[in-house]
């Protein structure tokens, strides 16, 4: 996505988080690293997704 220019109003790329199974969309702050983004949040990256008790 970094090399591509997204048209305004065009759908954003989407991935599914392997921890919480929720879809998440491309964000501007991930522009350079989108290919390496795996998790939707820091909590999921640590293995403690939102909504999990404990």
Buried (B, 14 or more C-beta within 10 A) or exposed (E): BEEEEEEEEEEEBEBEBEBBEBEBEBEEEBEEEEEEBEBBBEBBBEEEBEEEEE
